[in-house]
Each structure stands twice: as C-alpha cells, then as structure tokens.
Amino acid sequence: MELGLRRPAALGVSLLSGALIVYATRRDPVLSPDSISYLSTAAHLRAGRGFTEFTGQPLTVFGPVFPMVLAAGGRSLVWARLVCVVGVAAATWLMYVVLTRRVRPWVAVAAAAMFGVSQGFVRVGATVWSETPYIVVVLTALTVLTRRPLTNRRAAVGGVLCGLGFLTRYAGIGLVITGAAVVVMTTVALDRRQRLRLLAIYLGASATTCAVWVVRNLIETGEALGPRFSGGSAESVQELFHRAATSTGELVLGYHSTADQQLWAGAIILALLTFAAVAAAATLASGARGAVDVAMIVFALTSVLIPVVARRMTASDIDFRVMSPLLIPIIYTLAVAFDRLPYRQVALVVGVATASWWAFEGAVMAGDTPDIVAVGAGSRTMFSTELYELIEALPADANVLTNSPQRVWWQTHREPTLFAFVRPRAGNSNYPLSPSDTLKYACRPDTYLAWFVQGDGPAVRRPDLIKIIDVTLVQSVSRGEMYRLTPHDPSQCPG
C-alpha cells in the first residue's frame, strides 16, 4: 500500500467502525446496572454534586474517568451514544498506529479494521461501559511509550496515561505494569542512570495520578477501591481459568455460541497467545518493534491474570466484558503471524476469508443490539412497568428502598434510591444497606420497599431484617410488590 493511501484507508476503517456503532445504537446504547451507576455520577457531576451515585453515597467502587467523560451530557443517552461511537472509532485508529510499528502498512489497516468491526468490540462499544474508553487509553499509552526515543516528557505522559487507565477501570493496574515493562525495554541501550531516571519519571507520574483517587477513597470509605465482597472465591485455579477461557471464547464467538464452544475457543486462543508470547520473548529485538512486542506480551498476561486474581480475592465477575481488552493482543498476534507467513497467495486467501467472516459477525452483532437494549437495565418493560408507576406516585419526600436500585433511579429519577433486603453477592457494584441502616430508614415516616418479583420475596431473602422491621404489603402488581416499612420496636430507632 502506498504511503499516500494508507492513512486515508486507516481513517476510512476507523469511520466505518464508528458508523457500525451508530447503527448498533440506533435505538439507544445498551445499559447495564453499571452503566446506570456511571450515568448517575455523570448527572451529579454536571449538577455540581461531585462524585456521588444515585444512592447519595460517594462513588468509590468505580474510577472517576468514565463518569467525567459522560458528565458533559449527564444522563443523556445522546451524549453517551456519541462517546461510544467516538471511542470505537478512535480505538480503531490507534490500533492501526500501534500496528504500523510492527507490521506492513496494509496488514496494519486490515487488522485495525478487524479490531474495529469485531463482534466483541461492537458488543462492548455499543454498551455504556468503561471498557471502550479504557481501550482508547491503553492504545494511546502504548503509542506514546513505544515511540523512539523515549524522552523524559514521553515517560511522564505515558505514566499519566497509564494511571488514567487504572482510574478508568481498576483492572487497569495491568496497564501500569505493562507501561513499566515497555520503559525498561526501550531503555536497555541507555546507561544505568538514564534508565533509572526514565523509569522513576514513569512510575512517579503513574503513581501520583492513581494516588489522588485512592487517597480520596480512603478518606470517604476507609477502603482504597471502595467496599468489596469479602471472602473471595473458593474456586480452584482450574475453575478460575475455565471462567477466563469461556469468557474469552464468548468475546470472540459471540453470545449465540454454546458454553462448550466458548470454552474450547477461549482455551485455544489463550494457548496460542501463550505460545506467541514465548516465541516473541525468545526472539525479542531492540527498538520499537521489540517494545511493542513486550507491551503486548505483558498486557495479554495481565489481562488474564488480574481478573483471575480479583475473582480469587473478591469474587468479582469474569465475563466477556472483563476480558474485552484482550482483543488488543489477539488482533496484534494475528497481524504479526499473518505478516510473517511465507506463502503470500495462500495467506491472502485465508486472511480475506477470516476477515470476511469476522466482519459479518460484527455486522450481525450490530443488527442484534436493539434486541439487547429491549431487555437491558434501561428497559421500563423488562420487569414491572406498574411498579415504576407506583413508585412515581409516592410522595416526593418518601424513602424508597428496592432490590433493583439502578433501574428504579433510571426510570423514576428518585433520589436517593437505596439497595436493600438482599444479601451482598459476588459481582455487586453496589452493596445493600446494613441491618442498622435499614432500620434507620424504616424508622422514618413514609419508607417503602419496591420489590421486583424475581424468585424469593424479601422475607425469605432477609429473615434477619424481618425480625426487626415490619414489612406490610401495600399493593401487588404484575411482577412487583410495594411494601410499607416500619420498625417492630420504635424504641430501637436511633435517636
């Protein structure tokens, strides 16, 4: 590909990937409960209420970067949709930039296109999640840190970017580790003093960026990353990697595939990445190419190990969303392998066939996205439209507790909306009120529990609370129940 054509071609595939997200989000972007948490904080930031959520409590479980990006639009899905579109288009362009430091230009363009239109990235990019801006930050940081020569300024900027990656999603600590590995690799030829200075500048910039938020969390909640599920997971190492493999397989094959297909595909992908990493490590070259190889090796490793460790320690979820940044080293590895194939005609046929299937799956995912919107956390009809109507009819000063706080806030705009009468579980981004706090609210006049019927009722879920709080059914509607809460013994109410 001629030098004059490769940049317009790369720009074209970036715009194409953005257009695919425009199409995918034609009936709004997908919302999950986490999406609504981000949007509630964005709305509060826009209103000048700081980093707080719909509960009225400080945001600590998530980093501040994504809510800040959303803050210009508050809870507006028009702005959120634009953020999704621009994020995917920017990531596609940056993937091209990173790839040009390792493969031929036309391979870089084709691989960037595969990245941008992959069904996994379309699925993530069409949802209001922090993974899309995180991927943009990752690729921007790698673009800065792998450019030669590595100057003091680039080391500092790279450190800030990697710190911002951590503040976008806490698993971004893997990006901080990756950046440090790249700095070490790119300074091998320098004398010891220069190497240490550049590494110190990078680590100082990244640590300072992270520390501001961590210190704030410690002040607000006493926990560096906010409240976490205690106890962790008792799963074996084999089961943990089984989850990682299945989630990786779903990322590549899509949610229509079976669990067995996802497991086998994910296991093969992780095995091939491991093989590629070992082969690359054995033949590392100096210069920009070696730096990019190191970046991809370490980033792939941390993108798998950190979710596994996090689940072992806090029982956090491992799903396709969590594993989505792994698309970067997957596409990179495919591009490098294709670029080195000796049989050009065979490689071209195989590459075109693979890319065509990949793009087709991405287009199908974009077409299916409105079906996901219809059952997502932003859907009013998904659980109980009538229960939302009962909540909206309550007095403005009524206290509303519920087993689905994000959905209630999104549909009714009522604040604070409080999570109660369920037990904490692994993967929760919000944690239910403690018994003492639940009693405190029950002691106030006009306190209600809006219960979305999904299996057991509040008395079965929290019999310990039933012992101290009277739960009186006010009205039952389709798939929903409204209860009035009062204390068993008013003398137990806090003074």
Secondary structure, 3 states (H helix, E strand, C coil): CCHHHHHHHHHHHHHHHHHHHHHHCCCCCECCHHHHHHHHHHHHHHCCCCCECCCCCECCCCCCHHHHHHCCCCCCHHHHHHHHHHHHHHHHHHHHHHHCCCCCHHHHHHHHHHHHHCHHHHHHHCECCCHHHHHHHHHHHHHHHCCCCCCHHHHHHHHHHHHHHHHHCHHHHHHHHHHHHHHHHHCCCCCHHHHHHHHHHHHHHHHHHHHHHHHHHHHHHCCCCCCCCCCCCCCCHHHHHHHHHHHHHHHHHCCCCCHHHHHHHHHHHHHHHHHHHHHHHHCCCCCHHHHHHHHHHHHHHHHHHHHHHHHHHHCCCCCHHHHHHHHHHHHHHHHHHHHCCCCHHHHHHHHHHHHHHHHHHHHHHHHHHHHHHHCCCCCCCCCCHHHHHHHHHCCCCCEEEECCHHHHHHHHCCCCEEECCCCCCCCCCCCCCCHHHHHHHHCCCCEEEEEECCCCCHHHHCHHHHCCEEEEEEEEECCEEEEEEEECCHHHCCC
